[in-house]
């Protein structure tokens, strides 16, 4: 597993604007019916990662405006609660993710946005402006690297006990971590 220094990994230098997959209408990547976007590229390389295929920034297919239109159409369905960003590392793909989440906030403001990240909340606080801007558009953040020594398959929406499910708007307002209110151990 790799641990970056603050602002060491930069999306504009690493991202190739690619995704591994897009899955509409699923129930596993957060609360409610969701659409999930799996981006390509991750440098954390957590031992035991369930999605090693997403580590390469050149893997998968290019993110396109046609795909974005499909995502927006799928999210507009009344039974869809929101979008989930995972991968790969969403915070190393801000060039494609930021325009998408801004569009969702403008056109579909009732939809929520979840993201998984290998960064911890504390690490993100010291990161580049693009990562901080993305964080401000996220509702729920599952933070931290997967740690096989803390693996617990009974945990809600995470694989190891060091990971947290954070309510981002409440945490930003309080200037401290506020865990998601629907969290159960």
N, C-alpha and C positions, 0 to 999 in steps of 0.2 A: 504494500500500500504506500502511496506517495502522499506527502504532506507539503502543500505549497506555502511559500512565503506570501505575505500580503501583496496583492497585485502582481504576483509573478506570472500567473496564467491569464492571458488576455484573449478574449473571444475574437477580436479582430485579427489576431495573429494565428489562431488555431482553427476556428470554425471554417468549414468549407461549404456551409449552407446546405447540409444534407440531413436526411432523416432515415431512420431504419424502418419505421412503420407508423401507420396511423390506424387506430382502431376506434370505430364509432360504436356507441351504444353498448358499453361494457359496465360491469358492476364491481370490478376488482381494484381499480386504481383510484379509490377514494369513495366518498359517500354519494349514494344515489346513482342514477344512470349518468355515465360520463363518456366523453370522447377523449381519447388518449393519443398524444403525439410523442413518439419516441425519437429523440434527436440522436445524431451520430457524433461520437467523440466524447471521451472521458479520460482524464489523466490520473484519476485516483487509483484505479486498478486494485480495488479491494479484493483480498483473497476470499474466494467463495462467491464472488459476484454472480448473480443469476443471469446476467445479460452481457457476458464478455464480448459478444458479437458487436456491441455498440461502442466499444472502446476506440476504434479507428475513426478518425474524422473523415476519412474518404469512403467509409462503408455506406451502404444503402443507396438511396436515390436523392436527386436534388429536390429541395423544397421549392414548390412552384406556386404561382398565383392561382392556378387551377385547383391545387390541393387546398389552398387557403379558402377559396370559395366553397369547396366541399365541406370543410370544417365549419365555416360560418353557417351553411345551410343545415348541417347536422345539429349544431348547437342551438339553432333557432327552434328546434322541435320542442313543444311545451313540456314533454316528459324528461328532457335532458337537463340535469342540474348544472353541469359545467364541463370545463376542460381540465385535463391533467397533463402536466409536462413532466416527462421523465426521459430515460435514455439508457445510455449516454448521460451527459451533464448539461441540463438546460442553461445553466449560468455561464457555460462556455460557448453558447450558441445564441447570444443576445441579438445578433444581427438579424436572425429570422424570427426569434421569439418576441422581441419587444414590439415590432410593428403589429404582430398578431394580437398580443394581449391588449395593446392600445385600441385596436379596432374592436375587439370584444367589449372593452369597457365603454366605447362610444356607441356601438350598435346593439349590443346585447347586455346592458348593464345589470340585469338580474341574474346572470350566470356567474357562478363562482369559478375560481381558478386555483387549482392545487399544483404544487410542484414538489418533486423529490430532488434532493441535492446531496452531494457528498460533502459540501461545505457545512460547517456548523454556523449557527446564527452569529456567534462571536466572530468567526472568520469573515463572514459576509459583511459585517459592520465595518471592516477595514479594507474592503475591496473597491474595485474601480467603479466610476460613476454609472456605467451601463448596468453592472450587476446590482447596484443599489437602486437604480431606476426600475429594473425588473422586479426586485423584491417588493417595491411599493405597489405593484399591480397584482401581487399574489395574495390570495385569501388565506390559504393553508399551506404551510411549508413543513415537509418531513425532512429534517436536517440530519446531517452526520453520515460518516462513512459506515458501510456495513462492516461489522466486526464479528467474525465467525465465533470467537470465544464468548460472545454475548448473544449468540443466536437463540431465538425463542420464537417458534412458529405459532405460538398462541397470541402473540402481540397483534394488535389492531393496526393494519396498514404499514407495518414495518417488520424488518427481519431480525434486528438486534436491539437489545434493550438500551443501548446508548443513543439511539435515534429518538427524536422528539417530534411530536405533531403540534406545530405552533400556529396559533391564531395571529397572523401577521398584522392586520390593522390594529388589533388591540395591543399587541406588543410594541408596535411603533409608537402608538399614542402614549402608552405607559412608560416607554423607554426601559422596558424589561420584558423578559420572556413570559408570555401568557399562553398556557397550553390550551389546545382546542377543547371547547366545552363538552364535546361528545366523546372525549377520550375515556376509554375503559382499559384497564390492564388485563 
